[in-house]
Amino acid sequence: MDKKVVIDIVKESLKQVLEEPIADEKLNNVSFVGSESVLSSLGLVELLVSIQEELEDNHNVEFDWVNDKAMSAKNSPFKNINTLTDYIIKFTQ
């Protein structure tokens, strides 16, 4: 999958679940986990579900967040837009 397409999917999904809007130019620098996270744990789940639905409904990509690769990764794929995008691209190849 094209990286730009995946980034757009993640950003649009993030905008849908954020309680307070964040300017587009700042979205690349937000954290999804940890003390600086812009999402609650429920918000992170909502983000992942939104991304999954978009991938499955509009891009014919079956996606499962709960797999060995995601759960056993040394570095979490759920940290920010870049790590999440890279993970999705890797999974969909």
FENVEN-V111435 format. One record per pair of residues at least 12 apart in sequence whose ideal C-beta (glycine too) atoms are under 10 Angstrom apart, sorted by the first residue. I is the first residue (numbers start at 1). J is the second residue. Records with the same first field share a line. If there is no record, write none. Layout:
I->J, J
This chain:
1->55, 59, 61, 85, 88, 89, 90, 91, 92, 93
2->89
3->82, 85, 86, 88, 89
4->85
5->55, 59, 85, 88, 89
6->51, 54, 55, 59, 61, 81, 84, 85, 86, 87, 88, 89, 92
7->27, 28, 81, 82, 84, 85, 88, 89
8->54, 85
9->50, 51, 52, 54, 55, 58, 59, 61, 84, 85, 88
10->27, 28, 32, 47, 50, 51, 54, 80, 81, 82, 84, 85, 88
11->24, 27, 28, 81, 85
12->50, 51, 54
13->46, 47, 48, 49, 50, 51, 52, 53, 54, 55, 84
14->27, 30, 32, 38, 39, 43, 46, 47, 50, 51, 81, 84
15->27, 50
16->46, 47, 50, 51, 54
17->38, 39, 40, 42, 43, 44, 45, 46, 47, 48, 49, 50, 51
18->30, 38, 39, 43, 46, 47
19->38, 39, 40, 43
20->38
22->38
26->38
27->80, 81
28->80, 81, 82, 85
29->80, 81, 82
30->80, 81
31->78, 79, 80, 81
32->44, 47, 48, 76, 77, 78, 79, 80, 81, 83, 84
33->76, 78, 79, 80, 83
34->76, 79, 80
36->80
37->78, 79, 80
38->80
39->78
44->78
45->65
47->78, 84
48->63, 65, 66, 70, 78, 84
49->65
51->63, 65, 84, 85, 88
52->64, 65, 88
55->88, 91, 92
59->92
61->88, 91, 92
62->91, 92
63->88, 91, 92
64->91
65->77, 78, 87, 88, 91
67->91
69->87, 90, 91
70->87, 91
73->87
75->87
77->90, 91
